[in-house]
Amino acid sequence: MQEMSIRPKEHSDAGDPEVLVVSGVLKKSGTFEFRSSFALTNGTLTESNPAGDFTISTVDGNNKLINSISVHSNFNLIMSVKNGAPAGPAIVDAGAMPVVVSLPLDSNIESIQVSQNGKLIQKASLKSQLLEGIFTRIPDNAFKTWEQCDHDGNHSSDEARVSILISRDRKILARRVSRIESILNSKHPRAAIEPLTELIEDFERMTNRNYTTSDSSELSQSEVISQIRSIIISLKSIKDKHHSDEDGQ
């Protein structure tokens, strides 16, 4: 898998665009919950619907629009119903709809904004969303506790115990990521540099160096570390720009 980076790139193949995949859940009540978001070195952009009432936008540090995708919200599900008779379609109001869109990845993106009918309903730092996305792509066998069970044998009790331990490790990392996300979404995101560095150390301690990945949706240990370091570098560049602005005054 190629490395994801949120740093500027010198070259880009227009036929093989870098994309930012944003996912979440839009609720009929008018709220939106982000799920994992991640960058891909190549992908397909979502086609925008000009008549759509729901929009996901990327903006820069000055809140200037970079790109946006609009879609039409639909909270109805069509389900097949069987009551001793041939299955027939039934429309059910789900009250929420999953959202997955791909926008152009741009080095100037600072945050992701979500609006419905022109009203802003949610926003988040790009760095916080990428960080959360990284840790949803780690396989179970990455954790050192995985080695405590013979997965080729019939040790169901061992597997159950190891499953609990892996769940514990994931929760530990998730809590740390959540705290860092709060910093990244604050007015002082550079304060996340030290916790991110500590997160790398924790991840290295809890996982095997050479664990295997089954497909491109999973990240190796080196890829996870590289992507976190990319976020750290981008935060340091914000600090450097801040000081250079002060020096120029």
C-alpha positions as a Markdown table, in Angstrom:
| # | Residue | x | y | z |
|---|---|---|---|---|
| 1 | Met | 0.0 | 0.0 | 0.0 |
| 2 | Gln | 1.3 | 3.5 | -0.8 |
| 3 | Glu | 1.8 | 5.9 | 2.0 |
| 4 | Met | -0.8 | 8.5 | 2.8 |
| 5 | Ser | 0.4 | 12.0 | 3.3 |
| 6 | Ile | -1.3 | 15.2 | 4.0 |
| 7 | Arg | 1.8 | 17.1 | 3.0 |
| 8 | Pro | 2.0 | 18.9 | -0.4 |
| 9 | Lys | 3.1 | 16.6 | -3.3 |
| 10 | Glu | 5.3 | 17.7 | -6.2 |
| 11 | His | 3.5 | 15.6 | -8.8 |
| 12 | Ser | -0.1 | 14.3 | -9.2 |
| 13 | Asp | -1.5 | 12.1 | -11.9 |
| 14 | Ala | -4.8 | 13.7 | -13.0 |
| 15 | Gly | -6.1 | 10.3 | -14.1 |
| 16 | Asp | -5.4 | 8.7 | -10.7 |
| 17 | Pro | -6.5 | 11.3 | -8.2 |
| 18 | Glu | -5.8 | 11.4 | -4.5 |
| 19 | Val | -9.1 | 11.4 | -2.6 |
| 20 | Leu | -10.3 | 12.1 | 0.9 |
| 21 | Val | -13.0 | 9.6 | 1.9 |
| 22 | Val | -15.4 | 11.0 | 4.5 |
| 23 | Ser | -17.9 | 8.8 | 6.2 |
| 24 | Gly | -20.6 | 9.4 | 8.9 |
| 25 | Val | -24.2 | 9.1 | 9.8 |
| 26 | Leu | -26.8 | 11.8 | 9.0 |
| 27 | Lys | -29.8 | 11.7 | 11.3 |
| 28 | Lys | -33.3 | 12.9 | 10.4 |
| 29 | Ser | -33.1 | 15.2 | 13.5 |
| 30 | Gly | -30.6 | 17.3 | 11.6 |
| 31 | Thr | -27.4 | 16.1 | 13.3 |
| 32 | Phe | -24.3 | 14.4 | 11.8 |
| 33 | Glu | -21.8 | 12.0 | 13.4 |
| 34 | Phe | -18.4 | 11.5 | 11.8 |
| 35 | Arg | -17.1 | 8.0 | 11.3 |
| 36 | Ser | -13.7 | 7.1 | 10.1 |
| 37 | Ser | -12.2 | 9.2 | 7.3 |
| 38 | Phe | -9.1 | 8.4 | 5.4 |
| 39 | Ala | -6.9 | 9.5 | 2.4 |
| 40 | Leu | -6.3 | 7.3 | -0.6 |
| 41 | Thr | -3.5 | 7.8 | -3.1 |
| 42 | Asn | -6.0 | 6.9 | -5.9 |
| 43 | Gly | -9.8 | 6.7 | -6.0 |
| 44 | Thr | -13.0 | 7.7 | -7.5 |
| 45 | Leu | -14.6 | 11.1 | -6.7 |
| 46 | Thr | -18.2 | 11.2 | -5.7 |
| 47 | Glu | -20.4 | 12.9 | -8.2 |
| 48 | Ser | -22.1 | 16.0 | -6.7 |
| 49 | Asn | -25.9 | 16.5 | -6.9 |
| 50 | Pro | -26.6 | 20.2 | -7.4 |
| 51 | Ala | -30.1 | 19.7 | -6.0 |
| 52 | Gly | -28.8 | 17.9 | -3.0 |
| 53 | Asp | -29.8 | 19.2 | 0.5 |
| 54 | Phe | -26.8 | 17.7 | 2.3 |
| 55 | Thr | -23.3 | 19.0 | 1.7 |
| 56 | Ile | -19.8 | 18.0 | 2.9 |
| 57 | Ser | -17.2 | 20.6 | 2.3 |
| 58 | Thr | -13.4 | 21.0 | 2.7 |
| 59 | Val | -12.1 | 24.4 | 3.8 |
| 60 | Asp | -8.6 | 25.8 | 4.5 |
| 61 | Gly | -7.3 | 27.6 | 7.6 |
| 62 | Asn | -9.0 | 30.8 | 6.6 |
| 63 | Asn | -12.4 | 29.0 | 6.3 |
| 64 | Lys | -12.2 | 29.4 | 2.5 |
| 65 | Leu | -14.0 | 26.7 | 0.5 |
| 66 | Ile | -11.8 | 24.2 | -1.4 |
| 67 | Asn | -14.2 | 21.5 | -2.5 |
| 68 | Ser | -17.8 | 20.3 | -1.7 |
| 69 | Ile | -20.0 | 17.4 | -2.5 |
| 70 | Ser | -23.8 | 17.6 | -2.3 |
| 71 | Val | -26.2 | 14.6 | -2.0 |
| 72 | His | -29.9 | 14.2 | -1.5 |
| 73 | Ser | -30.8 | 12.9 | 1.9 |
| 74 | Asn | -33.1 | 9.8 | 2.0 |
| 75 | Phe | -34.0 | 8.2 | 5.3 |
| 76 | Asn | -36.2 | 5.5 | 3.9 |
| 77 | Leu | -35.2 | 1.8 | 3.6 |
| 78 | Ile | -36.8 | -0.7 | 1.2 |
| 79 | Met | -37.1 | -4.0 | 2.9 |
| 80 | Ser | -38.5 | -7.4 | 2.0 |
| 81 | Val | -41.1 | -8.6 | 4.3 |
| 82 | Lys | -42.2 | -12.3 | 4.8 |
| 83 | Asn | -45.3 | -13.2 | 6.8 |
| 84 | Gly | -46.1 | -16.6 | 5.4 |
| 85 | Ala | -46.6 | -15.0 | 2.0 |
| 86 | Pro | -44.4 | -14.0 | -0.9 |
| 87 | Ala | -41.9 | -11.4 | 0.0 |
| 88 | Gly | -42.9 | -7.9 | -0.9 |
| 89 | Pro | -41.1 | -4.5 | -0.6 |
| 90 | Ala | -41.8 | -2.3 | 2.5 |
| 91 | Ile | -40.6 | 1.2 | 3.0 |
| 92 | Val | -39.3 | 1.8 | 6.5 |
| 93 | Asp | -38.3 | 5.2 | 8.0 |
| 94 | Ala | -34.8 | 4.5 | 9.3 |
| 95 | Gly | -34.4 | 7.9 | 10.9 |
| 96 | Ala | -30.8 | 8.0 | 9.7 |
| 97 | Met | -28.7 | 7.4 | 6.7 |
| 98 | Pro | -25.0 | 6.4 | 6.2 |
| 99 | Val | -22.9 | 8.7 | 4.2 |
| 100 | Val | -19.7 | 8.0 | 2.4 |
| 101 | Val | -18.3 | 10.5 | -0.1 |
| 102 | Ser | -14.9 | 11.0 | -1.8 |
| 103 | Leu | -13.6 | 14.5 | -2.3 |
| 104 | Pro | -10.3 | 15.7 | -3.9 |
| 105 | Leu | -7.4 | 15.6 | -1.4 |
| 106 | Asp | -5.7 | 19.0 | -1.1 |
| 107 | Ser | -2.7 | 19.9 | 1.0 |
| 108 | Asn | -4.5 | 23.1 | 2.1 |
| 109 | Ile | -7.5 | 21.3 | 3.7 |
| 110 | Glu | -7.7 | 22.3 | 7.4 |
| 111 | Ser | -11.2 | 21.1 | 8.3 |
| 112 | Ile | -14.3 | 19.2 | 7.0 |
| 113 | Gln | -17.7 | 21.0 | 7.3 |
| 114 | Val | -21.1 | 19.4 | 7.1 |
| 115 | Ser | -24.3 | 21.4 | 6.3 |
| 116 | Gln | -27.9 | 20.6 | 5.6 |
| 117 | Asn | -30.1 | 23.0 | 3.7 |
| 118 | Gly | -27.3 | 25.6 | 3.9 |
| 119 | Lys | -27.0 | 25.4 | 7.7 |
| 120 | Leu | -23.8 | 24.2 | 9.3 |
| 121 | Ile | -24.5 | 21.2 | 11.5 |
| 122 | Gln | -21.0 | 19.7 | 12.1 |
| 123 | Lys | -17.3 | 20.3 | 11.5 |
| 124 | Ala | -14.1 | 18.6 | 12.4 |
| 125 | Ser | -10.3 | 19.0 | 11.9 |
| 126 | Leu | -9.0 | 17.0 | 9.0 |
| 127 | Lys | -6.1 | 15.8 | 11.1 |
| 128 | Ser | -8.5 | 14.5 | 13.8 |
| 129 | Gln | -10.5 | 12.6 | 11.2 |
| 130 | Leu | -7.5 | 11.1 | 9.6 |
| 131 | Leu | -6.1 | 10.0 | 13.0 |
| 132 | Glu | -9.4 | 8.2 | 13.8 |
| 133 | Gly | -9.4 | 6.6 | 10.4 |
| 134 | Ile | -5.9 | 5.2 | 10.9 |
| 135 | Phe | -6.9 | 3.2 | 14.0 |
| 136 | Thr | -9.9 | 1.6 | 12.3 |
| 137 | Arg | -7.6 | -0.1 | 9.8 |
| 138 | Ile | -5.5 | -2.1 | 12.2 |
| 139 | Pro | -6.1 | -5.9 | 12.1 |
| 140 | Asp | -6.5 | -8.1 | 15.2 |
| 141 | Asn | -3.2 | -9.9 | 14.6 |
| 142 | Ala | -1.3 | -6.6 | 14.9 |
| 143 | Phe | -1.6 | -6.8 | 18.7 |
| 144 | Lys | 1.0 | -8.8 | 20.7 |
| 145 | Thr | -1.9 | -10.4 | 22.7 |
| 146 | Trp | -2.8 | -12.2 | 19.4 |
| 147 | Glu | 0.2 | -14.5 | 19.9 |
| 148 | Gln | -1.2 | -15.9 | 23.1 |
| 149 | Cys | -3.5 | -18.2 | 21.2 |
| 150 | Asp | -3.0 | -21.0 | 18.8 |
| 151 | His | -5.4 | -19.9 | 16.0 |
| 152 | Asp | -4.8 | -23.0 | 14.0 |
| 153 | Gly | -6.0 | -25.3 | 16.8 |
| 154 | Asn | -9.2 | -25.8 | 18.6 |
| 155 | His | -8.6 | -23.6 | 21.6 |
| 156 | Ser | -11.9 | -21.8 | 21.7 |
| 157 | Ser | -11.4 | -20.7 | 25.3 |
| 158 | Asp | -8.0 | -19.2 | 24.5 |
| 159 | Glu | -9.5 | -17.4 | 21.5 |
| 160 | Ala | -12.2 | -15.9 | 23.6 |
| 161 | Arg | -9.7 | -14.7 | 26.2 |
| 162 | Val | -7.4 | -13.2 | 23.5 |
| 163 | Ser | -10.4 | -11.5 | 21.9 |
| 164 | Ile | -11.2 | -9.8 | 25.2 |
| 165 | Leu | -7.5 | -8.7 | 25.5 |
| 166 | Ile | -7.5 | -7.3 | 22.0 |
| 167 | Ser | -10.7 | -5.5 | 22.7 |
| 168 | Arg | -9.1 | -4.0 | 25.8 |
| 169 | Asp | -6.0 | -2.9 | 23.8 |
| 170 | Arg | -8.2 | -1.3 | 21.1 |
| 171 | Lys | -10.2 | 0.6 | 23.8 |
| 172 | Ile | -6.9 | 1.9 | 25.3 |
| 173 | Leu | -5.8 | 3.2 | 22.0 |
| 174 | Ala | -9.3 | 4.6 | 21.2 |
| 175 | Arg | -9.3 | 6.6 | 24.5 |
| 176 | Arg | -5.9 | 8.1 | 23.7 |
| 177 | Val | -7.0 | 8.9 | 20.1 |
| 178 | Ser | -10.2 | 10.5 | 21.4 |
| 179 | Arg | -8.2 | 12.8 | 23.7 |
| 180 | Ile | -5.9 | 13.8 | 20.9 |
| 181 | Glu | -8.8 | 14.4 | 18.6 |
| 182 | Ser | -10.2 | 16.9 | 21.1 |
| 183 | Ile | -6.9 | 18.8 | 21.0 |
| 184 | Leu | -6.8 | 18.8 | 17.2 |
| 185 | Asn | -10.3 | 20.2 | 17.1 |
| 186 | Ser | -9.4 | 22.9 | 19.6 |
| 187 | Lys | -7.9 | 26.4 | 19.0 |
| 188 | His | -4.4 | 25.0 | 19.8 |
| 189 | Pro | -3.9 | 21.9 | 17.7 |
| 190 | Arg | -0.1 | 22.1 | 17.9 |
| 191 | Ala | -0.5 | 20.9 | 21.5 |
| 192 | Ala | -1.2 | 17.5 | 20.0 |
| 193 | Ile | 2.4 | 17.0 | 18.8 |
| 194 | Glu | 3.7 | 15.5 | 22.1 |
| 195 | Pro | 0.6 | 13.2 | 22.7 |
| 196 | Leu | 0.9 | 12.0 | 19.1 |
| 197 | Thr | 4.6 | 11.2 | 19.6 |
| 198 | Glu | 3.6 | 9.2 | 22.8 |
| 199 | Leu | 0.8 | 7.5 | 20.8 |
| 200 | Ile | 3.4 | 6.2 | 18.4 |
| 201 | Glu | 5.5 | 4.8 | 21.3 |
| 202 | Asp | 2.4 | 3.1 | 22.8 |
| 203 | Phe | 1.4 | 1.6 | 19.4 |
| 204 | Glu | 4.9 | 0.2 | 18.9 |
| 205 | Arg | 4.8 | -1.3 | 22.4 |
| 206 | Met | 1.4 | -2.9 | 21.9 |
| 207 | Thr | 1.8 | -4.3 | 18.4 |
| 208 | Asn | 4.1 | -6.7 | 16.5 |
| 209 | Arg | 6.6 | -5.0 | 14.2 |
| 210 | Asn | 6.0 | -7.4 | 11.2 |
| 211 | Tyr | 2.3 | -8.4 | 11.5 |
| 212 | Thr | 0.7 | -9.3 | 8.2 |
| 213 | Thr | -2.2 | -7.5 | 6.6 |
| 214 | Ser | -4.8 | -9.3 | 4.5 |
| 215 | Asp | -5.7 | -6.6 | 2.0 |
| 216 | Ser | -5.2 | -2.9 | 1.2 |
| 217 | Ser | -7.8 | -1.8 | 3.7 |
| 218 | Glu | -5.5 | -2.8 | 6.6 |
| 219 | Leu | -2.4 | -0.9 | 7.6 |
| 220 | Ser | 1.0 | -2.3 | 8.6 |
| 221 | Gln | 2.8 | -1.0 | 11.7 |
| 222 | Ser | 5.2 | 1.1 | 9.6 |
| 223 | Glu | 2.2 | 2.6 | 7.7 |
| 224 | Val | 0.4 | 3.5 | 10.9 |
| 225 | Ile | 3.5 | 5.2 | 12.3 |
| 226 | Ser | 4.3 | 6.9 | 9.0 |
| 227 | Gln | 0.8 | 8.4 | 8.8 |
| 228 | Ile | 0.9 | 9.6 | 12.4 |
| 229 | Arg | 4.3 | 11.2 | 11.7 |
| 230 | Ser | 2.8 | 12.9 | 8.7 |
| 231 | Ile | 0.2 | 14.5 | 11.0 |
| 232 | Ile | 3.0 | 15.6 | 13.4 |
| 233 | Ile | 4.9 | 17.2 | 10.5 |
| 234 | Ser | 1.9 | 19.1 | 9.3 |
| 235 | Leu | 1.3 | 20.4 | 12.8 |
| 236 | Lys | 5.0 | 21.5 | 13.0 |
| 237 | Ser | 4.6 | 23.3 | 9.7 |
| 238 | Ile | 1.7 | 25.3 | 11.1 |
| 239 | Lys | 3.9 | 26.3 | 14.0 |
| 240 | Asp | 6.7 | 27.4 | 11.7 |
| 241 | Lys | 4.2 | 29.4 | 9.6 |
| 242 | His | 2.9 | 31.0 | 12.7 |
| 243 | His | 6.3 | 32.2 | 13.8 |
| 244 | Ser | 7.3 | 33.3 | 10.3 |
| 245 | Asp | 4.2 | 35.5 | 10.2 |
| 246 | Glu | 5.2 | 37.0 | 13.5 |
| 247 | Asp | 8.7 | 37.6 | 12.3 |
| 248 | Gly | 7.3 | 39.4 | 9.3 |
| 249 | Gln | 5.3 | 41.9 | 11.3 |
